[in-house]
Amino acid sequence: MLELIWGIFNGVLLIYLFVICFKSVKLIKEKIGFLASLIFVLGLLSFMSKSNDKNLADKNIDFLNQTNPKKAFNGNSFFHEVLLEDNLTSKIGLSILVGEKRAELTILNANCYRTGFISGTNWDVEHVDIDKQKDKNYCSYLVRGKMDWKILGITIFSEHKTFRGNALLRK
């Protein structure tokens, strides 16, 4: 519920910021001129655009065959989904790719994700650790991450979260 209120608050602030910017551009155009208002708008747009240096592939954690660039696996595979957190507006989950060969289960890949209404917050995965013991059909997981609470793109508060538990690996 708090995330929903936070997102609505961010939306209202963003709309108010646009209103202020339009009034400022109109005032600058009337007082200084068209060229000054154009430079002001271009300056605002340059501040608003931010480069996304994070690569989504970095969030995937591959476990098998680190020396082989193709990461080949000869056998069947299936996904297992683990729900880590379920709020009113969003969910944080862990997707595990499991390989099966001759009734032996192997963890191939893991991906932590977030879905739902995420306005004003940002989930950043810092660490994923999955431990599967030989001859067992479950694994234990440890996921650490940081939830950044933002207002208009500025981080106000960072909340560190840790999820640990066991997941039964079944199709």
C-alpha positions as CSV (number, residue, x, y, z in Angstrom):
1,M,0.0,0.0,0.0
2,L,2.9,2.3,0.8
3,E,4.4,1.7,-2.6
4,L,1.1,2.7,-4.3
5,I,0.8,5.9,-2.3
6,W,4.5,6.7,-3.0
7,G,3.9,6.1,-6.8
8,I,0.8,8.4,-6.8
9,F,2.8,11.1,-4.9
10,N,5.6,10.9,-7.5
11,G,3.1,11.2,-10.3
12,V,1.4,14.3,-8.8
13,L,4.9,15.9,-8.2
14,L,5.9,15.2,-11.8
15,I,2.7,16.8,-13.2
16,Y,3.2,19.8,-11.0
17,L,6.8,20.0,-12.2
18,F,5.6,20.1,-15.8
19,V,3.1,22.9,-15.0
20,I,5.9,24.9,-13.4
21,C,8.2,24.3,-16.3
22,F,5.6,25.4,-18.9
23,K,4.9,28.6,-16.9
24,S,8.6,29.2,-16.6
25,V,9.2,28.8,-20.3
26,K,6.3,31.2,-21.1
27,L,7.7,33.7,-18.6
28,I,11.2,33.5,-20.0
29,K,9.9,33.8,-23.6
30,E,8.0,37.0,-22.6
31,K,10.8,38.6,-20.6
32,I,14.0,37.5,-22.3
33,G,13.0,36.1,-25.7
34,F,12.4,33.0,-27.8
35,L,16.1,32.0,-28.0
36,A,16.5,32.0,-24.2
37,S,13.3,29.9,-23.7
38,L,14.6,27.4,-26.3
39,I,18.0,27.1,-24.5
40,F,16.1,26.7,-21.2
41,V,14.0,23.9,-22.6
42,L,17.0,22.1,-24.0
43,G,18.8,22.4,-20.7
44,L,15.8,20.9,-18.9
45,L,15.7,18.0,-21.3
46,S,19.4,17.3,-20.9
47,F,18.9,17.1,-17.1
48,M,15.9,14.8,-17.4
49,S,17.5,12.3,-19.7
50,K,19.8,9.9,-17.9
51,S,21.9,7.1,-19.4
52,N,21.1,3.6,-18.3
53,D,24.5,2.0,-17.7
54,K,23.0,-1.1,-16.1
55,N,22.8,-4.1,-18.3
56,L,19.8,-6.4,-17.6
57,A,22.0,-9.4,-18.5
58,D,24.1,-8.6,-15.4
59,K,21.1,-9.6,-13.2
60,N,21.3,-13.2,-14.6
61,I,23.5,-15.5,-12.6
62,D,24.8,-18.4,-14.6
63,F,26.0,-21.4,-12.6
64,L,27.0,-24.1,-15.0
65,N,30.0,-24.3,-17.4
66,Q,31.6,-20.9,-16.7
67,T,34.5,-21.9,-19.0
68,N,32.3,-22.7,-22.0
69,P,30.9,-19.5,-23.6
70,K,27.9,-21.4,-25.1
71,K,27.0,-22.8,-21.6
72,A,25.7,-26.0,-23.3
73,F,23.7,-28.5,-21.3
74,N,22.7,-31.9,-22.7
75,G,19.4,-32.7,-21.1
76,N,16.0,-31.4,-20.3
77,S,15.4,-28.2,-18.5
78,F,12.6,-26.4,-16.8
79,F,11.9,-23.2,-14.9
80,H,10.9,-22.9,-11.3
81,E,9.5,-19.7,-9.9
82,V,9.9,-18.6,-6.3
83,L,7.8,-15.7,-5.0
84,L,10.0,-13.7,-2.6
85,E,7.8,-10.8,-1.8
86,D,4.1,-10.1,-2.6
87,N,2.9,-6.6,-1.9
88,L,-0.4,-4.9,-2.9
89,T,1.2,-3.3,-6.0
90,S,4.3,-5.4,-6.9
91,K,6.0,-8.7,-6.6
92,I,9.6,-9.7,-6.3
93,G,10.4,-13.2,-7.6
94,L,13.3,-15.6,-8.3
95,S,13.3,-17.6,-11.5
96,I,15.5,-20.7,-11.5
97,L,16.4,-22.6,-14.6
98,V,16.9,-26.2,-13.6
99,G,18.6,-28.9,-15.8
100,E,17.6,-32.5,-15.5
101,K,19.8,-35.3,-16.8
102,R,19.4,-38.9,-15.7
103,A,17.2,-37.9,-12.7
104,E,20.0,-35.6,-11.6
105,L,19.0,-31.9,-11.1
106,T,21.4,-29.1,-11.8
107,I,21.0,-25.3,-11.3
108,L,21.8,-23.7,-14.6
109,N,20.7,-20.1,-14.2
110,A,18.9,-17.8,-11.8
111,N,17.2,-14.4,-12.3
112,C,15.7,-12.1,-9.7
113,Y,12.9,-9.8,-11.1
114,R,10.2,-7.4,-10.0
115,T,6.8,-6.9,-11.6
116,G,3.8,-4.7,-11.0
117,F,3.4,-1.0,-10.2
118,I,6.9,0.2,-9.5
119,S,6.7,4.0,-9.8
120,G,9.0,5.9,-7.4
121,T,10.9,2.8,-6.4
122,N,13.8,0.8,-7.9
123,W,14.8,-2.8,-7.0
124,D,18.5,-3.5,-7.5
125,V,19.7,-7.1,-7.0
126,E,23.1,-7.2,-5.3
127,H,23.6,-10.9,-4.7
128,V,22.0,-14.2,-5.6
129,D,23.3,-17.5,-4.1
130,I,21.7,-20.8,-4.8
131,D,23.0,-24.0,-3.2
132,K,21.7,-27.4,-4.3
133,Q,23.1,-30.4,-2.6
134,K,23.7,-33.5,-4.6
135,D,20.9,-36.1,-4.7
136,K,18.3,-33.7,-3.3
137,N,15.3,-32.3,-5.1
138,Y,15.4,-28.9,-3.4
139,C,17.8,-25.9,-3.2
140,S,18.4,-23.2,-0.7
141,Y,18.6,-19.6,-1.9
142,L,19.8,-16.3,-0.6
143,V,18.9,-13.1,-2.4
144,R,20.1,-9.7,-1.3
145,G,19.1,-6.4,-2.9
146,K,18.3,-2.8,-2.3
147,M,15.0,-1.0,-2.7
148,D,15.6,2.7,-3.5
149,W,12.7,5.0,-2.7
150,K,12.8,8.0,-5.1
151,I,11.1,11.3,-5.6
152,L,11.4,12.6,-9.1
153,G,14.4,10.4,-9.7
154,I,16.3,11.5,-6.5
155,T,16.9,8.7,-4.0
156,I,15.4,9.6,-0.6
157,F,15.8,6.3,1.2
158,S,17.5,2.9,0.5
159,E,16.1,-0.2,2.1
160,H,18.2,-3.3,2.1
161,K,16.3,-6.6,1.8
162,T,17.4,-10.2,2.3
163,F,15.4,-13.2,1.2
164,R,16.4,-16.7,2.2
165,G,14.6,-20.0,2.0
166,N,14.3,-23.4,0.3
167,A,12.7,-24.2,-3.0
168,L,11.4,-27.6,-4.0
169,L,12.5,-28.2,-7.6
170,R,9.7,-29.7,-9.5
171,K,8.2,-29.4,-13.0
